[in-house]
């Protein structure tokens, strides 16, 4: 058990400690860039940086950036007016406007920016309203106002160009997901739905009249189906699905080992794996329409895997079917389902596994915000033990799963408990960027 926190209620000492952490971590970041022969890109630049994806970032740089994010936020929250801090909530609706209007696309290549009147004409929006929206986002360092009422892209807004997976993710989260999420309080106060874990009793269902799993087959959702698939790729890029090839000892795995990607959507995570380790074989299993999307995605992005029979597409209903038998690895995400359904899925997988098979759950792994829990990699004091705002995306995603599916992200102990109940023994938590790769063997 880690020792309890030694932090006192002395704000002056706290802000000095936070400042020292920031200074030391900034030095670490500068050194990492210099060692790679680069300078840190300015936020006003539209150029990509050498460390813009989790799999490109060293452990030291990742840790330094997390400390900076956490310490800067905690320092700001410590010295700022509390009311000022807790009343900022309009950013998502502004994102939805600029994403749907493709403002970032219009500004590509326009280093001097465009006047708001021209942007309004090209996007079909009211100039006064669009200008106010862009100014708010520029104040949060997404886009830049280069002259009064003249706006241009920067490093952050370039991620909103419609062809980028991150734009799909931002559009999904601030669009249909957010429209459902606003109903969470109503759901939790309704005795009929408050204690339910059914997706039919979720905030998303109350907001849209249908569950997330069926929404994209409706006339309202069909037009967002491709964006949802793009969003899943974007989620992987942001949180570290691209870390999968670096998160396990794949070079020691025998040739032709089979990795069963269970509920893997279009298979974007395991595609990166087989690109780097072509001696592996992938079996992608999901609902039939999803698997078809996956087939089309692989045909476009990695057709040689299909030609060389390194990937197989096998439809499955996770609750009424059995995963392929005797795979070497069963790779699965668990956050779409509440614990009762996860236990059903894991039990089904366990029946398909051979004695030497491995289960790999690739998910965000939540930590408690207080010290004292027996979890490694706690943040230095006076930061919150779980790195606070540096890892807020994991806790936002937990809320997203609650509102969208009535499901959840989990702590390591919760993963271990599910494994114990379904015939698995915990082996190791592998670092996988913002997420973790939780390895189990069969009991």
N, C-alpha and C positions, 0 to 999 in steps of 0.2 A: 504494500500500500504506500503510495506516495505521501510525503509529509504534507500537512495542511498548509495553506497559503500563509505567508508571513506578511502579506500586505496589510498595512494599517489604513485607517480612514484619513490619511494625510494627502490631500489633493496636490499640494505643492511638490511633495516627494514623488508622487505618481507621475506628474507631468514631466518632471526632470528625468525619471527613469524611461518614460516613453520617448522623450527626445533623444536620449542616448541610444536607445534601441534603433530608432530611425536612422541616426547618423551612422552607426556601425553597419547597419544593413544596406544603406545606400552605398557605402564604401565597397561592400561585398558585390553589389550589383555592378558598379562601375568596373571593378576588377574583372568580373566575369566577361563583360563586354570587351574590355581591352584585351584580355587573353585570347579572345576569339577574333581580334582584329577589327572590332566594330565600335562605334559609339552608340549610345542609347538614342533611338529615334525620337525626335520631337513629337509631341502630341499633335502639333500642327502639320506634320508631314503626312502624306498619303502613302508612303513607302512601307513595305513589309519589313519587319525586323527579323533578325536571325533566330529569335527565341519566341516566336508568336504562337507556337503550339506546344502542348504539354510534353510531347515526346522529344522535342528539341531542347528541352530545358534540363540542366543538371540539377541534382538534388540540392546542392548548395544555393543555386540561384532560386530555385523554387522556395526554399526555406526563407531566404532573404526577402523575396517579394511578399510572401505571406506575412512576415513580421511587419514590413512596411505598411501593407494594407490594414492589418489589424491595429497597429500602433497609431497610424494617422487617424483612423476612424475613432479610436478610443480617446486620443488626444483632443480631437474636435468635439466629441460628445462631452468630454470632461469640462472644457472651458466655455462652451457655447451655452446660450440660453436653452434650457430643456424644452420649452414650448416650441422654440424655433426648430429644434432637432426632430421632433416627433410629428410634425405636420407637413411633411413632404411626400406627396402621393400621386401627383399628376403625370409623372414621367411615362408610365405605360401607355396611357391614351395618346400621348404625343407620338410615341414610337409607332403606334398602329397607323396614325395618319400619314406619317412620312414613308412608312414601308408600303402601304397600299398605293400611295401616289408616286412611288419610285423616285423620291427626291434625290437620294444618293446616286441612283443611276444617271439622272439628268446632269448631276454635277461632276461626273467622272470626266477627267481631262480638263476641267475648268478651274485651273489653279488660282485664277484671280476672282473666282466666284461669279455668281449671277445675281442681278438685282431681283428683289422679291417679286416685282411685277412680271418679270420674264419667267421666273419659276412658277408663278401662279398661272400664267398663260399656258405653259407647257404641261402643267399637271392638272389643270382644270379646277383649281381651288381658288378661294377668295384670298387676295393678296394680304389683306390686313390680318386675317385669321392665321394664314400660313406663316406670316412673319412673326407673329407672337409665339407660335408653336416652335419655330426654329430657334428663336432667341432663347426660349426656355431650355431647349436641348443644348444649345451652344453654351449656356451658362453651366450646364453639367458636362461640358467638354466633349459633346457629341455634335459634330459640325462646328464651324467657326464663322463668326461674323467679321469679315475682313475689312469692311467699311460699313457705315450705317446703312442698314437694310440691304446689304450685299452678303450672300452666304456662300460658303465653299465647304467641301469635304475636309475631313482630317482622318487620323488613323482609326478613330472609333467609328465614324460614320461610314467609312469604307466597308465595314463589316455588314452594313445594311444594303449594299448593292444586291439586287434581287437574285443574282446568280450564285451568291455565297450561301453555303448551308446555314451559317449563323443568322442570315436574314430570314431564312425559313423558320428557324427556331424562335427568333424574336417576334415574327409575325404570328406564329402559332400561340405563343405564350401571352401576347398582348391582345390577341383576337378571340378565337372561340374559347380558349382556356380561361381567359380573364372574365369573359361574359358569364361563364359558369361559376367561377370562383366567388363572385360577388354575392352568391346565394348561400355561402357557407353558414353565416350566422342564422339564417332562417332554418336551414336544415338542422343545425345543432339545437335549436330551441323548439323544434317540432317533436313531440313525444313519439310520433310514428317513425321518425327517421334518425333521431338523435343517437341511438345506440347501435344502429345498423351498420354493417360493413358491406352491404350489397351495393354494387355500382348503380343499381336502379334507385338507390336512396342517396346518391351523391349530390353535391352542389351542382356539378356539371349537368346531371340529369334534370335537376329542378330548373336550371337556367335554359336548357335546350329542349327539354321534353323527351330526351332519349339519352342512353348511356354513351360514353365516349367510344366504346367498342363498336357501336352500331352507327354512330353519328356520320361517319364518312361514307356510308352507303345511302344516305338520304339526299334529296335534292339540295338541301341547304348545305350539307357538308361535303358533297361530292366535289364541288369546285375548289375545296381546300385539301383534297386527298393528296395531291402531289406535293403540296407545301408541307403537309404533315410528314411525308416520307423524307423530304428535304430537312425538316426540323430534326428528325431522328439522327440524321448524319451530322447536323450541326451540334446536337447535344453531345454526340460522341467526340467531335473535335474540341469542344469547349472543356469537357470534363475528363477527357483522357481515354476514350475508347481506343484511340490510336496508340495508346500505351500498351495495348495487349501484347504485341510482339516483344516488348521490353520487360513485361511484368512477370514472366515465367521462364523457366529454363528450357525453351522450345528447341534449342540446338542439341539438347541431350535426348530428345524424344525420338524414338526409332522411326525410320522411313515408313510411310503409308499409315501412320497412326491416324485414327479417325476422330475428329472433333465434331461432336454433335451440337450444333447451335440451336438450342431449344427456345422457341419464341423469339427468334433473333430478328424479326422484321425482315428488312431487305438484305440482311447479312453484312452490313457495312463494317462491323467490328471484325468479323472473321475474314473478310476480304483482305484487310490490312495484314492479317496474320499469314494467310497463305501466299500473299505477295512476297513477304519476307522469308517465309519458310515453305517453299513449294514442295517439300517432301511430305507435307501434311495433306490430309483429305478432309474436306468440310461436308457435313450433311446439314443443310438448312431446313429446319422444321418450324412451321407456323401455319396459321389458317390458310386455306387454299388461295384466296385472293391476295393475301400478303406474300405468299411464296411466289405467286406469279409476278408481283411487283419486284420481288427479289431476283427472279430469273432475268427480267428485263434490265434491272440495275447491273447485274453481273455481266450481261451481254454487252452493255454499253461501256462499263468501266474496267472489266477484266475478262474479256472473252476467251483468253487462252486457258483460264482455269476450267471453263466449260469444255473447250476443245480437248484439253488434256485429262478430262475426267477427274479433276481435283475438287469438284464441287458437285453435290447432288441435291436436288430439291424434292423434299418429301412433305406433302401437306399433313397436318395433324390438328386435331382438336384436343387441347391439353387435358380436357376433362372427360373425354370420351374416346381416347386413343392411347396407344402405347408408343413411346419414343423408340427409334430403331435400337436393336439389341446389340450388346457387347461392343459399344463404342469405347474408345480409349479415354476420351474426355467428354464430359457433358457440361457444356458452357451455357449458363442460364442467367437471366436477370429475374429478380423476384419482386421488384417494387410495384409492378402493375396489380398485384393481388394482395388482399388481406391475408393474415396468417393462416386462417383455416384453408383457403384455397392453395396457398403456398405449400402447406403440408400435403395436400392431395397431389400437387404437381411433383413434389420431391419424392413422395412415395412411389408414384408412377415411374419416375426416372430410376429410382433405386431398383425396381424390379427389372429394368432393362440392362442394368450394369453387370459387367463381369467382375470377378474377384479383384482384378488389378485396375479397374476403371477409377477415374478421378472425377469428382464434381468440382467445378469452378463457378462460383457465383460472383459476377462482376457488377458491383454496385457501390454507390456512395456508402460510406461507413460513418455513421454519426458518432460524435463524442459528447459527453456531458460538458456543460460550460463551467462546471466547478471542479476544482482540484480534489484529489483524493481517490478518484476512480483509477483502477489499475489498467490504464491505457498508456501505451508508449507514445512518444512524439508529442508530448504536451508543450504548449507554447511557453516561452520564458515569462516570468512575472515582469510587470504587473498585467500582462495580457490575460484575457480569459483563457482557460486551459485548452479550449478547442480552437484557438486562433481567432475567435470572434468574427469580425466582418470579413476577414480573409477567406473564410469558408462559409460565408452566409449562403452561397448558392445551394449548398447541400441541404440547408434547413428550409430555404425557399422551395427546393424541390420536394422536400417532405410535405410541405403545405400544398404543393401542386398535386401530389399523388393523393392527398386527403381529399381535395376538392374535386379532382377529376375522376378518381376511381374508387374512393373510399379505401385506399390502400396506404402504403407508407414506405419510407426509407427506414433503415434499422441500424442499431448499434451492433458491434461485433458479438456481444453476448446474446443478442436476439437471434443472430444468424446461427450461433452455436447451439442455442436451445432448439431451433427448428431442425437442425441436423440431428441432434440427439433423439428427437421424437420420430425420425423417419429412417433410422438405420445408418447414419453417417457419423464419422469421427473427424473432428476438426484437426487440420494439419498445420496450416500457416495462413497468415494474412500477408499477401504480397502487395507491395506498393504499386499502384496503377494510376498515377497522376492524382487528380482530385478524388478519384474513386479507389476502391480496393478490390483485390482479387482474393476471395475467400476460398481456400482449398480444403476439400474433404476427401477422405477415403471411405469405402464401405466398412461397416463393422463386421 
